[in-house]
């Protein structure tokens, strides 16, 4: 499992975690290829949610 470094700021923490999750999903997919699509879908959903949440926070200022 890759080491996680702390996020650079609170604003990008969700995005960083989502990208880390996507990398972990790809690593897990090599061990469990039959679950690859489910892992990747979950990681991409999390990334989309984190991106939208960050955009809303920025609009609120």
CHARMM-style PDB file with segment names, atoms N, HN, CA, C and O in Angstrom:
ATOM      1  N   UNK     1       0.845  -1.170   0.000  1.00  0.00      PROA
ATOM      2  CA  UNK     1       0.000   0.000   0.000  1.00  0.00      PROA
ATOM      3  C   UNK     1       0.899   1.245   0.000  1.00  0.00      PROA
ATOM      4  O   UNK     1       1.851   1.318   0.777  1.00  0.00      PROA
ATOM      5  N   UNK     2       0.601   2.224  -0.867  1.00  0.00      PROA
ATOM      6  HN  UNK     2      -0.173   2.164  -1.498  1.00  0.00      PROA
ATOM      7  CA  UNK     2       1.445   3.413  -0.932  1.00  0.00      PROA
ATOM      8  C   UNK     2       1.307   4.267   0.324  1.00  0.00      PROA
ATOM      9  O   UNK     2       0.247   4.320   0.947  1.00  0.00      PROA
ATOM     10  N   UNK     3       2.411   4.938   0.683  1.00  0.00      PROA
ATOM     11  HN  UNK     3       3.272   4.896   0.177  1.00  0.00      PROA
ATOM     12  CA  UNK     3       2.368   5.849   1.824  1.00  0.00      PROA
ATOM     13  C   UNK     3       1.566   7.081   1.442  1.00  0.00      PROA
ATOM     14  O   UNK     3       1.653   7.566   0.314  1.00  0.00      PROA
ATOM     15  N   UNK     4       0.791   7.579   2.383  1.00  0.00      PROA
ATOM     16  HN  UNK     4       0.720   7.185   3.299  1.00  0.00      PROA
ATOM     17  CA  UNK     4       0.030   8.800   2.123  1.00  0.00      PROA
ATOM     18  C   UNK     4       0.748   9.981   2.747  1.00  0.00      PROA
ATOM     19  O   UNK     4       1.176   9.931   3.901  1.00  0.00      PROA
ATOM     20  N   UNK     5       0.871  11.037   1.971  1.00  0.00      PROA
ATOM     21  HN  UNK     5       0.524  11.078   1.034  1.00  0.00      PROA
ATOM     22  CA  UNK     5       1.431  12.257   2.531  1.00  0.00      PROA
ATOM     23  C   UNK     5       0.272  13.159   2.920  1.00  0.00      PROA
ATOM     24  O   UNK     5      -0.822  13.025   2.371  1.00  0.00      PROA
ATOM     25  N   UNK     6       0.488  14.067   3.848  1.00  0.00      PROA
ATOM     26  HN  UNK     6       1.377  14.176   4.294  1.00  0.00      PROA
ATOM     27  CA  UNK     6      -0.616  14.934   4.262  1.00  0.00      PROA
ATOM     28  C   UNK     6      -1.034  15.850   3.119  1.00  0.00      PROA
ATOM     29  O   UNK     6      -0.198  16.233   2.300  1.00  0.00      PROA
ATOM     30  N   UNK     7      -2.305  16.203   3.053  1.00  0.00      PROA
ATOM     31  HN  UNK     7      -2.984  15.891   3.718  1.00  0.00      PROA
ATOM     32  CA  UNK     7      -2.759  17.106   1.996  1.00  0.00      PROA
ATOM     33  C   UNK     7      -2.112  18.478   2.145  1.00  0.00      PROA
ATOM     34  O   UNK     7      -1.730  18.880   3.244  1.00  0.00      PROA
ATOM     35  N   UNK     8      -1.996  19.184   1.038  1.00  0.00      PROA
ATOM     36  HN  UNK     8      -2.307  18.858   0.146  1.00  0.00      PROA
ATOM     37  CA  UNK     8      -1.371  20.499   1.067  1.00  0.00      PROA
ATOM     38  C   UNK     8      -2.239  21.526   1.776  1.00  0.00      PROA
ATOM     39  O   UNK     8      -1.719  22.443   2.412  1.00  0.00      PROA
ATOM     40  N   UNK     9      -3.537  21.386   1.676  1.00  0.00      PROA
ATOM     41  HN  UNK     9      -3.960  20.641   1.160  1.00  0.00      PROA
ATOM     42  CA  UNK     9      -4.451  22.300   2.357  1.00  0.00      PROA
ATOM     43  C   UNK     9      -5.786  21.606   2.533  1.00  0.00      PROA
ATOM     44  O   UNK     9      -6.028  20.549   1.951  1.00  0.00      PROA
ATOM     45  N   UNK    10      -6.642  22.196   3.330  1.00  0.00      PROA
ATOM     46  HN  UNK    10      -6.446  23.055   3.803  1.00  0.00      PROA
ATOM     47  CA  UNK    10      -7.962  21.608   3.530  1.00  0.00      PROA
ATOM     48  C   UNK    10      -8.785  21.643   2.254  1.00  0.00      PROA
ATOM     49  O   UNK    10      -9.627  20.772   2.035  1.00  0.00      PROA
ATOM     50  N   UNK    11      -8.550  22.645   1.403  1.00  0.00      PROA
ATOM     51  HN  UNK    11      -7.866  23.353   1.581  1.00  0.00      PROA
ATOM     52  CA  UNK    11      -9.330  22.777   0.172  1.00  0.00      PROA
ATOM     53  C   UNK    11      -9.146  21.586  -0.754  1.00  0.00      PROA
ATOM     54  O   UNK    11     -10.099  21.148  -1.399  1.00  0.00      PROA
ATOM     55  N   UNK    12      -7.935  21.060  -0.826  1.00  0.00      PROA
ATOM     56  HN  UNK    12      -7.161  21.416  -0.302  1.00  0.00      PROA
ATOM     57  CA  UNK    12      -7.696  19.969  -1.771  1.00  0.00      PROA
ATOM     58  C   UNK    12      -7.634  18.607  -1.101  1.00  0.00      PROA
ATOM     59  O   UNK    12      -7.303  17.617  -1.754  1.00  0.00      PROA
ATOM     60  N   UNK    13      -7.946  18.533   0.188  1.00  0.00      PROA
ATOM     61  HN  UNK    13      -8.215  19.337   0.718  1.00  0.00      PROA
ATOM     62  CA  UNK    13      -7.816  17.254   0.881  1.00  0.00      PROA
ATOM     63  C   UNK    13      -8.740  16.194   0.295  1.00  0.00      PROA
ATOM     64  O   UNK    13      -8.331  15.043   0.143  1.00  0.00      PROA
ATOM     65  N   UNK    14      -9.973  16.558  -0.034  1.00  0.00      PROA
ATOM     66  HN  UNK    14     -10.305  17.493   0.090  1.00  0.00      PROA
ATOM     67  CA  UNK    14     -10.892  15.586  -0.613  1.00  0.00      PROA
ATOM     68  C   UNK    14     -10.419  15.089  -1.964  1.00  0.00      PROA
ATOM     69  O   UNK    14     -10.516  13.900  -2.267  1.00  0.00      PROA
ATOM     70  N   UNK    15      -9.904  16.005  -2.778  1.00  0.00      PROA
ATOM     71  HN  UNK    15      -9.825  16.971  -2.532  1.00  0.00      PROA
ATOM     72  CA  UNK    15      -9.403  15.628  -4.094  1.00  0.00      PROA
ATOM     73  C   UNK    15      -8.179  14.730  -3.963  1.00  0.00      PROA
ATOM     74  O   UNK    15      -8.046  13.741  -4.683  1.00  0.00      PROA
ATOM     75  N   UNK    16      -7.289  15.078  -3.044  1.00  0.00      PROA
ATOM     76  HN  UNK    16      -7.397  15.881  -2.459  1.00  0.00      PROA
ATOM     77  CA  UNK    16      -6.091  14.262  -2.839  1.00  0.00      PROA
ATOM     78  C   UNK    16      -6.476  12.856  -2.393  1.00  0.00      PROA
ATOM     79  O   UNK    16      -5.954  11.870  -2.913  1.00  0.00      PROA
ATOM     80  N   UNK    17      -7.385  12.767  -1.434  1.00  0.00      PROA
ATOM     81  HN  UNK    17      -7.808  13.569  -1.011  1.00  0.00      PROA
ATOM     82  CA  UNK    17      -7.817  11.458  -0.948  1.00  0.00      PROA
ATOM     83  C   UNK    17      -8.485  10.657  -2.062  1.00  0.00      PROA
ATOM     84  O   UNK    17      -8.286   9.446  -2.161  1.00  0.00      PROA
ATOM     85  N   UNK    18      -9.271  11.323  -2.896  1.00  0.00      PROA
ATOM     86  HN  UNK    18      -9.432  12.306  -2.816  1.00  0.00      PROA
ATOM     87  CA  UNK    18      -9.939  10.625  -3.991  1.00  0.00      PROA
ATOM     88  C   UNK    18      -8.923  10.081  -4.991  1.00  0.00      PROA
ATOM     89  O   UNK    18      -9.062   8.957  -5.474  1.00  0.00      PROA
ATOM     90  N   UNK    19      -7.915  10.870  -5.295  1.00  0.00      PROA
ATOM     91  HN  UNK    19      -7.802  11.782  -4.903  1.00  0.00      PROA
ATOM     92  CA  UNK    19      -6.880  10.389  -6.223  1.00  0.00      PROA
ATOM     93  C   UNK    19      -6.084   9.235  -5.605  1.00  0.00      PROA
ATOM     94  O   UNK    19      -5.720   8.285  -6.299  1.00  0.00      PROA
ATOM     95  N   UNK    20      -5.818   9.322  -4.308  1.00  0.00      PROA
ATOM     96  HN  UNK    20      -6.113  10.093  -3.744  1.00  0.00      PROA
ATOM     97  CA  UNK    20      -5.124   8.222  -3.628  1.00  0.00      PROA
ATOM     98  C   UNK    20      -5.988   6.964  -3.661  1.00  0.00      PROA
ATOM     99  O   UNK    20      -5.486   5.858  -3.863  1.00  0.00      PROA
ATOM    100  N   UNK    21      -7.286   7.146  -3.462  1.00  0.00      PROA
ATOM    101  HN  UNK    21      -7.694   8.044  -3.298  1.00  0.00      PROA
ATOM    102  CA  UNK    21      -8.207   6.008  -3.516  1.00  0.00      PROA
ATOM    103  C   UNK    21      -8.208   5.381  -4.905  1.00  0.00      PROA
ATOM    104  O   UNK    21      -8.247   4.158  -5.040  1.00  0.00      PROA
ATOM    105  N   UNK    22      -8.164   6.222  -5.935  1.00  0.00      PROA
ATOM    106  HN  UNK    22      -8.132   7.216  -5.825  1.00  0.00      PROA
ATOM    107  CA  UNK    22      -8.137   5.702  -7.302  1.00  0.00      PROA
ATOM    108  C   UNK    22      -6.863   4.881  -7.539  1.00  0.00      PROA
ATOM    109  O   UNK    22      -6.910   3.831  -8.179  1.00  0.00      PROA
ATOM    110  N   UNK    23      -5.733   5.360  -7.026  1.00  0.00      PROA
ATOM    111  HN  UNK    23      -5.695   6.213  -6.506  1.00  0.00      PROA
ATOM    112  CA  UNK    23      -4.481   4.613  -7.170  1.00  0.00      PROA
ATOM    113  C   UNK    23      -4.549   3.285  -6.419  1.00  0.00      PROA
ATOM    114  O   UNK    23      -4.078   2.260  -6.912  1.00  0.00      PROA
ATOM    115  N   UNK    24      -5.135   3.309  -5.232  1.00  0.00      PROA
ATOM    116  HN  UNK    24      -5.517   4.142  -4.831  1.00  0.00      PROA
ATOM    117  CA  UNK    24      -5.296   2.067  -4.475  1.00  0.00      PROA
ATOM    118  C   UNK    24      -6.230   1.104  -5.208  1.00  0.00      PROA
ATOM    119  O   UNK    24      -6.023  -0.110  -5.188  1.00  0.00      PROA
ATOM    120  N   UNK    25      -7.252   1.654  -5.850  1.00  0.00      PROA
ATOM    121  HN  UNK    25      -7.420   2.639  -5.865  1.00  0.00      PROA
ATOM    122  CA  UNK    25      -8.184   0.815  -6.606  1.00  0.00      PROA
ATOM    123  C   UNK    25      -7.469   0.138  -7.770  1.00  0.00      PROA
ATOM    124  O   UNK    25      -7.695  -1.040  -8.045  1.00  0.00      PROA
ATOM    125  N   UNK    26      -6.615   0.880  -8.444  1.00  0.00      PROA
ATOM    126  HN  UNK    26      -6.431   1.837  -8.220  1.00  0.00      PROA
ATOM    127  CA  UNK    26      -5.856   0.286  -9.548  1.00  0.00      PROA
ATOM    128  C   UNK    26      -4.922  -0.811  -9.038  1.00  0.00      PROA
ATOM    129  O   UNK    26      -4.774  -1.853  -9.676  1.00  0.00      PROA
ATOM    130  N   UNK    27      -4.297  -0.572  -7.893  1.00  0.00      PROA
ATOM    131  HN  UNK    27      -4.418   0.275  -7.374  1.00  0.00      PROA
ATOM    132  CA  UNK    27      -3.414  -1.590  -7.319  1.00  0.00      PROA
ATOM    133  C   UNK    27      -4.213  -2.829  -6.917  1.00  0.00      PROA
ATOM    134  O   UNK    27      -3.780  -3.956  -7.156  1.00  0.00      PROA
ATOM    135  N   UNK    28      -5.370  -2.621  -6.312  1.00  0.00      PROA
ATOM    136  HN  UNK    28      -5.722  -1.705  -6.118  1.00  0.00      PROA
ATOM    137  CA  UNK    28      -6.211  -3.751  -5.908  1.00  0.00      PROA
ATOM    138  C   UNK    28      -6.733  -4.499  -7.129  1.00  0.00      PROA
ATOM    139  O   UNK    28      -6.902  -5.718  -7.095  1.00  0.00      PROA
ATOM    140  N   UNK    29      -6.986  -3.764  -8.202  1.00  0.00      PROA
ATOM    141  HN  UNK    29      -6.849  -2.774  -8.229  1.00  0.00      PROA
ATOM    142  CA  UNK    29      -7.519  -4.384  -9.413  1.00  0.00      PROA
ATOM    143  C   UNK    29      -6.530  -5.383 -10.009  1.00  0.00      PROA
ATOM    144  O   UNK    29      -6.936  -6.342 -10.665  1.00  0.00      PROA
ATOM    145  N   UNK    30      -5.252  -5.165  -9.785  1.00  0.00      PROA
ATOM    146  HN  UNK    30      -4.922  -4.386  -9.252  1.00  0.00      PROA
ATOM    147  CA  UNK    30      -4.279  -6.132 -10.295  1.00  0.00      PROA
ATOM    148  C   UNK    30      -4.350  -7.439  -9.512  1.00  0.00      PROA
ATOM    149  O   UNK    30      -4.062  -8.510 -10.047  1.00  0.00      PROA
ATOM    150  N   UNK    31      -4.739  -7.339  -8.232  1.00  0.00      PROA
ATOM    151  HN  UNK    31      -4.973  -6.469  -7.798  1.00  0.00      PROA
ATOM    152  CA  UNK    31      -4.860  -8.551  -7.411  1.00  0.00      PROA
ATOM    153  C   UNK    31      -6.226  -9.206  -7.569  1.00  0.00      PROA
ATOM    154  O   UNK    31      -6.348 -10.428  -7.480  1.00  0.00      PROA
ATOM    155  N   UNK    32      -7.255  -8.392  -7.804  1.00  0.00      PROA
ATOM    156  HN  UNK    32      -7.156  -7.399  -7.876  1.00  0.00      PROA
ATOM    157  CA  UNK    32      -8.629  -8.892  -7.920  1.00  0.00      PROA
ATOM    158  C   UNK    32      -9.258  -8.349  -9.202  1.00  0.00      PROA
ATOM    159  O   UNK    32     -10.117  -7.470  -9.140  1.00  0.00      PROA
ATOM    160  N   UNK    33      -8.842  -8.860 -10.361  1.00  0.00      PROA
ATOM    161  HN  UNK    33      -8.144  -9.574 -10.411  1.00  0.00      PROA
ATOM    162  CA  UNK    33      -9.296  -8.285 -11.628  1.00  0.00      PROA
ATOM    163  C   UNK    33     -10.810  -8.316 -11.822  1.00  0.00      PROA
ATOM    164  O   UNK    33     -11.351  -7.467 -12.530  1.00  0.00      PROA
ATOM    165  N   UNK    34     -11.495  -9.264 -11.216  1.00  0.00      PROA
ATOM    166  HN  UNK    34     -11.055  -9.954 -10.641  1.00  0.00      PROA
ATOM    167  CA  UNK    34     -12.946  -9.342 -11.395  1.00  0.00      PROA
ATOM    168  C   UNK    34     -13.670  -8.198 -10.684  1.00  0.00      PROA
ATOM    169  O   UNK    34     -14.848  -7.963 -10.953  1.00  0.00      PROA
ATOM    170  N   UNK    35     -12.988  -7.479  -9.778  1.00  0.00      PROA
ATOM    171  HN  UNK    35     -12.032  -7.670  -9.560  1.00  0.00      PROA
ATOM    172  CA  UNK    35     -13.599  -6.340  -9.081  1.00  0.00      PROA
ATOM    173  C   UNK    35     -13.089  -4.992  -9.589  1.00  0.00      PROA
ATOM    174  O   UNK    35     -13.432  -3.946  -9.037  1.00  0.00      PROA
ATOM    175  N   UNK    36     -12.273  -5.017 -10.636  1.00  0.00      PROA
ATOM    176  HN  UNK    36     -11.994  -5.866 -11.084  1.00  0.00      PROA
ATOM    177  CA  UNK    36     -11.643  -3.794 -11.134  1.00  0.00      PROA
ATOM    178  C   UNK    36     -12.660  -2.697 -11.428  1.00  0.00      PROA
ATOM    179  O   UNK    36     -12.476  -1.563 -10.986  1.00  0.00      PROA
ATOM    180  N   UNK    37     -13.723  -3.002 -12.160  1.00  0.00      PROA
ATOM    181  HN  UNK    37     -13.873  -3.923 -12.520  1.00  0.00      PROA
ATOM    182  CA  UNK    37     -14.698  -1.982 -12.530  1.00  0.00      PROA
ATOM    183  C   UNK    37     -15.375  -1.368 -11.311  1.00  0.00      PROA
ATOM    184  O   UNK    37     -15.611  -0.161 -11.270  1.00  0.00      PROA
ATOM    185  N   UNK    38     -15.687  -2.196 -10.324  1.00  0.00      PROA
ATOM    186  HN  UNK    38     -15.496  -3.177 -10.358  1.00  0.00      PROA
ATOM    187  CA  UNK    38     -16.337  -1.679  -9.110  1.00  0.00      PROA
ATOM    188  C   UNK    38     -15.397  -0.767  -8.332  1.00  0.00      PROA
ATOM    189  O   UNK    38     -15.812   0.290  -7.857  1.00  0.00      PROA
ATOM    190  N   UNK    39     -14.136  -1.168  -8.197  1.00  0.00      PROA
ATOM    191  HN  UNK    39     -13.799  -2.027  -8.582  1.00  0.00      PROA
ATOM    192  CA  UNK    39     -13.155  -0.339  -7.501  1.00  0.00      PROA
ATOM    193  C   UNK    39     -13.002   1.012  -8.197  1.00  0.00      PROA
ATOM    194  O   UNK    39     -13.038   2.060  -7.551  1.00  0.00      PROA
ATOM    195  N   UNK    40     -12.834   0.980  -9.507  1.00  0.00      PROA
ATOM    196  HN  UNK    40     -12.805   0.129 -10.032  1.00  0.00      PROA
ATOM    197  CA  UNK    40     -12.616   2.216 -10.251  1.00  0.00      PROA
ATOM    198  C   UNK    40     -13.845   3.112 -10.239  1.00  0.00      PROA
ATOM    199  O   UNK    40     -13.713   4.332 -10.145  1.00  0.00      PROA
ATOM    200  N   UNK    41     -15.025   2.538 -10.332  1.00  0.00      PROA
ATOM    201  HN  UNK    41     -15.132   1.547 -10.408  1.00  0.00      PROA
ATOM    202  CA  UNK    41     -16.247   3.337 -10.290  1.00  0.00      PROA
ATOM    203  C   UNK    41     -16.371   4.047  -8.945  1.00  0.00      PROA
ATOM    204  O   UNK    41     -16.731   5.223  -8.894  1.00  0.00      PROA
ATOM    205  N   UNK    42     -16.078   3.344  -7.867  1.00  0.00      PROA
ATOM    206  HN  UNK    42     -15.786   2.389  -7.908  1.00  0.00      PROA
ATOM    207  CA  UNK    42     -16.149   3.958  -6.537  1.00  0.00      PROA
ATOM    208  C   UNK    42     -15.131   5.090  -6.405  1.00  0.00      PROA
ATOM    209  O   UNK    42     -15.447   6.151  -5.866  1.00  0.00      PROA
ATOM    210  N   UNK    43     -13.928   4.869  -6.888  1.00  0.00      PROA
ATOM    211  HN  UNK    43     -13.672   4.007  -7.326  1.00  0.00      PROA
ATOM    212  CA  UNK    43     -12.893   5.895  -6.805  1.00  0.00      PROA
ATOM    213  C   UNK    43     -13.263   7.121  -7.630  1.00  0.00      PROA
ATOM    214  O   UNK    43     -13.068   8.252  -7.184  1.00  0.00      PROA
ATOM    215  N   UNK    44     -13.790   6.909  -8.816  1.00  0.00      PROA
ATOM    216  HN  UNK    44     -13.948   5.991  -9.179  1.00  0.00      PROA
ATOM    217  CA  UNK    44     -14.155   8.046  -9.673  1.00  0.00      PROA
ATOM    218  C   UNK    44     -15.360   8.797  -9.130  1.00  0.00      PROA
ATOM    219  O   UNK    44     -15.445  10.017  -9.270  1.00  0.00      PROA
ATOM    220  N   UNK    45     -16.287   8.084  -8.515  1.00  0.00      PROA
ATOM    221  HN  UNK    45     -16.218   7.093  -8.401  1.00  0.00      PROA
ATOM    222  CA  UNK    45     -17.437   8.746  -7.890  1.00  0.00      PROA
ATOM    223  C   UNK    45     -16.966   9.633  -6.743  1.00  0.00      PROA
ATOM    224  O   UNK    45     -17.441  10.758  -6.581  1.00  0.00      PROA
ATOM    225  N   UNK    46     -16.034   9.123  -5.954  1.00  0.00      PROA
ATOM    226  HN  UNK    46     -15.649   8.209  -6.085  1.00  0.00      PROA
ATOM    227  CA  UNK    46     -15.497   9.898  -4.834  1.00  0.00      PROA
ATOM    228  C   UNK    46     -14.768  11.134  -5.354  1.00  0.00      PROA
ATOM    229  O   UNK    46     -14.904  12.215  -4.781  1.00  0.00      PROA
ATOM    230  N   UNK    47     -14.008  10.991  -6.412  1.00  0.00      PROA
ATOM    231  HN  UNK    47     -13.897  10.113  -6.877  1.00  0.00      PROA
ATOM    232  CA  UNK    47     -13.289  12.119  -6.992  1.00  0.00      PROA
ATOM    233  C   UNK    47     -14.261  13.173  -7.503  1.00  0.00      PROA
ATOM    234  O   UNK    47     -14.046  14.364  -7.281  1.00  0.00      PROA
ATOM    235  N   UNK    48     -15.319  12.761  -8.180  1.00  0.00      PROA
ATOM    236  HN  UNK    48     -15.493  11.793  -8.360  1.00  0.00      PROA
ATOM    237  CA  UNK    48     -16.315  13.709  -8.684  1.00  0.00      PROA
ATOM    238  C   UNK    48     -16.990  14.444  -7.534  1.00  0.00      PROA
ATOM    239  O   UNK    48     -17.201  15.654  -7.612  1.00  0.00      PROA
ATOM    240  N   UNK    49     -17.326  13.732  -6.480  1.00  0.00      PROA
ATOM    241  HN  UNK    49     -17.154  12.749  -6.417  1.00  0.00      PROA
ATOM    242  CA  UNK    49     -17.961  14.348  -5.319  1.00  0.00      PROA
ATOM    243  C   UNK    49     -17.023  15.355  -4.655  1.00  0.00      PROA
ATOM    244  O   UNK    49     -17.452  16.452  -4.299  1.00  0.00      PROA
ATOM    245  N   UNK    50     -15.766  15.000  -4.485  1.00  0.00      PROA
ATOM    246  HN  UNK    50     -15.418  14.108  -4.774  1.00  0.00      PROA
ATOM    247  CA  UNK    50     -14.793  15.899  -3.869  1.00  0.00      PROA
ATOM    248  C   UNK    50     -14.584  17.147  -4.720  1.00  0.00      PROA
ATOM    249  O   UNK    50     -14.450  18.248  -4.186  1.00  0.00      PROA
ATOM    250  N   UNK    51     -14.558  16.980  -6.029  1.00  0.00      PROA
ATOM    251  HN  UNK    51     -14.667  16.086  -6.462  1.00  0.00      PROA
ATOM    252  CA  UNK    51     -14.377  18.113  -6.933  1.00  0.00      PROA
ATOM    253  C   UNK    51     -15.561  19.062  -6.857  1.00  0.00      PROA
ATOM    254  O   UNK    51     -15.381  20.279  -6.810  1.00  0.00      PROA
ATOM    255  N   UNK    52     -16.775  18.511  -6.844  1.00  0.00      PROA
ATOM    256  HN  UNK    52     -16.921  17.522  -6.882  1.00  0.00      PROA
ATOM    257  CA  UNK    52     -17.972  19.354  -6.729  1.00  0.00      PROA
ATOM    258  C   UNK    52     -18.021  20.078  -5.392  1.00  0.00      PROA
ATOM    259  O   UNK    52     -18.373  21.256  -5.333  1.00  0.00      PROA
ATOM    260  N   UNK    53     -17.671  19.383  -4.325  1.00  0.00      PROA
ATOM    261  HN  UNK    53     -17.385  18.426  -4.373  1.00  0.00      PROA
ATOM    262  CA  UNK    53     -17.689  20.005  -2.997  1.00  0.00      PROA
ATOM    263  C   UNK    53     -16.685  21.153  -2.927  1.00  0.00      PROA
ATOM    264  O   UNK    53     -16.968  22.195  -2.335  1.00  0.00      PROA
ATOM    265  N   UNK    54     -15.532  20.965  -3.522  1.00  0.00      PROA
ATOM    266  HN  UNK    54     -15.302  20.120  -4.004  1.00  0.00      PROA
ATOM    267  CA  UNK    54     -14.527  22.029  -3.528  1.00  0.00      PROA
ATOM    268  C   UNK    54     -15.010  23.235  -4.324  1.00  0.00      PROA
ATOM    269  O   UNK    54     -14.783  24.375  -3.917  1.00  0.00      PROA
ATOM    270  N   UNK    55     -15.670  23.001  -5.444  1.00  0.00      PROA
ATOM    271  HN  UNK    55     -15.854  22.075  -5.775  1.00  0.00      PROA
ATOM    272  CA  UNK    55     -16.192  24.103  -6.254  1.00  0.00      PROA
ATOM    273  C   UNK    55     -17.248  24.891  -5.484  1.00  0.00      PROA
ATOM    274  O   UNK    55     -17.274  26.120  -5.552  1.00  0.00      PROA
ATOM    275  N   UNK    56     -18.109  24.202  -4.761  1.00  0.00      PROA
ATOM    276  HN  UNK    56     -18.088  23.204  -4.706  1.00  0.00      PROA
ATOM    277  CA  UNK    56     -19.137  24.878  -3.964  1.00  0.00      PROA
ATOM    278  C   UNK    56     -18.483  25.713  -2.869  1.00  0.00      PROA
ATOM    279  O   UNK    56     -18.897  26.847  -2.630  1.00  0.00      PROA
ATOM    280  N   UNK    57     -17.470  25.171  -2.201  1.00  0.00      PROA
ATOM    281  HN  UNK    57     -17.134  24.249  -2.394  1.00  0.00      PROA
ATOM    282  CA  UNK    57     -16.769  25.910  -1.150  1.00  0.00      PROA
ATOM    283  C   UNK    57     -16.121  27.163  -1.709  1.00  0.00      PROA
ATOM    284  O   UNK    57     -16.145  28.210  -1.063  1.00  0.00      PROA
ATOM    285  N   UNK    58     -15.546  27.075  -2.892  1.00  0.00      PROA
ATOM    286  HN  UNK    58     -15.527  26.224  -3.417  1.00  0.00      PROA
ATOM    287  CA  UNK    58     -14.892  28.233  -3.494  1.00  0.00      PROA
ATOM    288  C   UNK    58     -15.903  29.305  -3.873  1.00  0.00      PROA
ATOM    289  O   UNK    58     -15.620  30.495  -3.740  1.00  0.00      PROA
ATOM    290  N   UNK    59     -17.083  28.898  -4.347  1.00  0.00      PROA
ATOM    291  HN  UNK    59     -17.314  27.931  -4.455  1.00  0.00      PROA
ATOM    292  CA  UNK    59     -18.118  29.875  -4.694  1.00  0.00      PROA
ATOM    293  C   UNK    59     -18.633  30.604  -3.463  1.00  0.00      PROA
ATOM    294  O   UNK    59     -18.960  31.789  -3.528  1.00  0.00      PROA
ATOM    295  N   UNK    60     -18.704  29.895  -2.343  1.00  0.00      PROA
ATOM    296  HN  UNK    60     -18.438  28.932  -2.291  1.00  0.00      PROA
ATOM    297  CA  UNK    60     -19.194  30.512  -1.110  1.00  0.00      PROA
ATOM    298  C   UNK    60     -18.180  31.482  -0.526  1.00  0.00      PROA
ATOM    299  O   UNK    60     -18.528  32.391   0.228  1.00  0.00      PROA
ATOM    300  N   UNK    61     -16.920  31.273  -0.887  1.00  0.00      PROA
ATOM    301  HN  UNK    61     -16.638  30.535  -1.499  1.00  0.00      PROA
ATOM    302  CA  UNK    61     -15.864  32.186  -0.487  1.00  0.00      PROA
ATOM    303  C   UNK    61     -15.490  32.063   0.912  1.00  0.00      PROA
ATOM    304  OT1 UNK    61     -14.606  32.780   1.380  1.00  0.00      PROA
TER     305      UNK     61
END
